[in-house]
């Protein structure tokens, strides 16, 4: 009970009843002050006794039992502190743009088959690329075998000037030096349909051959008995020194419409081997900015209206971006690019390729490992990958080697050192779709979370919050009126 104001000419409890409440008589001077203070206090006690917010009514027991009231006051303060902590944490979580990962399986009656690119580990046929020992020496100098030789190309020799080594290379020249596809791919079938068409493409590993680049082929069959079957002859006796030191083929399973990157992707199959390649398609969908799709950054929204694809008609990919970035950096130092690079820039001659391009590329590859800031190539928010599981066995069997050797009139030794078999097939006719979805898709999700926490700790709802708004408004009005009343009494005293 708060004491009444003390007046010098009145007793301390003047204007109060025996029970301590103010007398509501306007004839008693000074009783208006006690009436104001008691009314404000009673207004608050009335609120906590009537509010639907849990715990406030129990605090009212302070009037009857102080210990019980204090315990409930402690419980109430603890619950209010907890809910405030949860609210702050909820808003911090909301503005950190959290997301959830969702995985689903998309099934098909007829599933589109991926594109398949086959690269011989030596893309050049030395019977076409090396007419003399000087040509062979040049290809050796730009291959991975160069450190094992002390011989250098003598660029002052007129042979190189006369045979176009100082002229820009061309795509046609690369295709003319490649392996003959009809002699390279001996057998090709898809779901027992023969005569597949492989298109030559110029890649980072040289001339390769792509099937189903337009993505029109579909299948309703799965398993190693079906889908793509190939028998290849690598012709290792025609290998020219190049970027690799192995014999066999590189196989890249990729999304139709994209260019394969056999230097960095795919699996290898050596001669004398039969490979079963089980393919599983996976679709990945990440959330664009402001969501942080990865722990260390954002993905690139290639579906945004302001996105400009510098690699059109090819879709954006990290590999295409890095290749273009490297090409631009090399162009700044060498004034030319590789024949397989896109754009309208000058193509390097063989001389420029040997003396500048190769050296700059080695430097870039080394710096790319050491630094993350060389090329800004974020992952796209939407892309498709193909996971390939490969198992191998010896090819061919002894009886098949005898029959095949007799049929082709070649030795069994040549068959085992040059022939290989590949089966590429779907394991299941569905793909796995992994996508990020916002944790809060609508503002209602935030309100539901907040409402759940408030209901759990203090039993409050939106209408309960309106009760607090109401009491605050009433208290504000009460205080304004009280201040106005005091000001009026002061003016009366001055006039008197």
C-alpha positions, 0 to 999 in steps of 0.5 A: 500500500503506497502512502497518501501525500502528506500535507502540513496541516493534515494527518498523514492518513487524512482522506483515507478509510480505515482499510487504507483506501481513499475516500471518494469525496470531492469535499475533502481537499487533497483527496483528488491526489489520493484518488488518482494514485489509488485509481492508477494502482487499481487500474493495473491490479484490475488488468492483471486479474482479468487478462487472459495472459497466463501467470499475471492473475497469480501475481495478484496473490501478492495482496493476500500471500506475499510468498506465493505472489513472489514465486509466481512473479519469478515464474512470470519473469522467467517465462517472459525472459524466455519468450523474449529470447526466443523472439530475438532468436526467431527474428535473427534466424529469419534475416539469416535466410535459413533453408531446408533440404528436400529430396524427392524421386522423379520417375519416368515411363521413358527417361531421357538419356544423357549425352555421351562423349568418347575421347581417345587418349590420343586425339591425333593420328600421327600418320596425319599429324607428323609427316617428318621427324620435325613434326614429331619433335614439335608435338613432343615439345608441347606434350606432357613428355617434354620434361623428359627430352633435352631437344628443343624445336629450332624455330629458325629452321625454314621448315616450320615457316614453310609448313604453316607453324607461324599461321593461326591454327584452325578447327578444320586442321584439328579435325583432319589430324584426328582419328577416323571415327569409323575405325575408332568406334567399331560397334555402337548400339542403343537398346539393340538399335545399331548405327548410332551417329557420333558427332566430332567435337573439339574439346580440351582433350582434342577432337572427341565424339559425342552421341545424343548431344541433342538429348532426343534419345529416351529409354524405358529399359534399365540394366546392363543388358540395355542402353548404350553398348560400344566396342572401340579400337584405340589404334595405339600404334597411331598415338601422337605425343599429347596431354596424357601418358596413358592408352585408352579412352575417356568417357564423359556422361553429361547433360545434352546441350552442354560441351564435355570437359574431358580434361576434368570430367569422366572416367577412363577405360583401358584396352583389354577391358570391358567396363559396365558404367551404371548411371544415376541422374541427380538434379540439384536446385539451390536458392538464389541470393539473398539465400546462402546456398553454400557455406562460403557463398551464393549460387548464380541464378541463371534463371534471373531476368538480368542474367547474361549468358556469355557462353550462349548457345551453351548453358552456363557452367563452372567449367565453361566459365573457368575455361573462358576466364583462363582464355581471357588471361592468356589472351592478355599475355599471348595475344591469342587463344587455343583453337577450342576456345570460344569467341572471336579472338585470334587463334594461336599458331603452333609457334605461339602455342608452344612458346607462350600458351602452354607456359601461361596455362601451366602458371594459371593452373598452379595459381588456380590451386593456390588462390580462390580469387583468380576467376569468379565462377560460382556454381549455378543455382540449377544443374544436373549431374550424372554419377557413374559407378564403373566395374571392369572385367577382362576383354575379350575372353579367349574364345571371343579373341580367337573368333574376332581375330579370325573375323577381322584378320588381326592377331589376338595380341593386337585385339587385347592391346587395342580393343575395349568394350563399354556398356553405359546404362541407367540403374533405375528409371528415376532421378534424385532431385535435391533442392533447397526450400526456404524455411520461411516461405510466407510471413505466416510461417514466422507468425506461427512460430512466434505464436507457438512460442508465446502460447507455450510459455505465457499462453498469449495470442494476438487478442492477448496482445491487444489487452496489453495495448488496451491497458497501455492506452488507458494508463496513458490517458489516465496520466494525461488527465492527471497532469492536466488536473494538476496544472489546473489546480496550480493555476487556481492557486496562483489566481487565489 
